[in-house]
Amino acid sequence: MEWCGQSKNGGLWLPRAVAEQRKHWLRTSEGKGDGVREKLTVIRGSKTYKQVKTVFGLCIGTIKYQFDDIGMDIATFLKINRHVGKLVPTSMIREYLYVVCPLYDDEDNPIRLSSNLADTANVARWITDIQATAAEEWGIYIPDPDPSWRSKEPTDE
């Protein structure tokens, strides 16, 4: 069982129904932690379709940059015990993310980002799943895009 909540006033906040269910689950499992996991998530507002495509591209670009920086080849990416020596292409990262973090429509059918059935609320949750997958599998932090990037002064970095 996994509980997702928000950070409020320095603590974990759960909606009332989730908090009640959590109390019941913990009480019946007698504190053994049988399959109980708590996770703090960032809840985002819906974005436009163009913003979502850009964020997905930035996720893939960040992963690709980190892979190239450490020299990850296709064999390491696919966990094959054989040296290939070819860097992981962007298209492979994209397809991998579609398989590992599938995007679903309202009827739980897998869809692509280009589908007209992809609403921005579901896609925003999907982006969060991609960020979590990159952090868990490869130790890559994918930050949320800074909404005020246009108003910032450029740096010399």
C-alpha positions, 0 to 999 in steps of 0.5 A: 500500500502506498500513501501519497500526500503533500507537504504542509507546515513542515509535515505530511498532509493526507486528504481525510479519506486517505488518512482514515484508510492509512490509520485502519491499514496501520492498525490492522497490520499491527505496525509490521509495515506489511507492504506499507510505504509513504511517499511525499509528492509534489501536486502540480496544476494542469499545464497546457499541451505545449508546456507538457510536451516541453517538460517531457522533452526536458526530462528526456534531455536531462536524462540523455545529458547525464547518460552521456556525461557518465558514458552510459552505453546501451548495454548498461542501460538495458542491463546486458552483460556485454560491452557495446560502446554505443551511447544511448540514443534519445529515441531509446530513452523515450521508448523506455519511459513509455514502457516503464511509466505508461500514460493512460487515458480515462479508460486505462488504455495506454496512450502516447503523449501525441494522442488527443486523449492525453489530458494535461492533468494525467500527463502532469502526474505522468511527468512526476512518475518519470522524475521518480523513475529517473531518480530511483533507477539512475540517480538523476534529479530532474527539476521542475521547470522554473516558471520565472526563467524569462525574468531572471538575469543571465549568469556567466556559468 
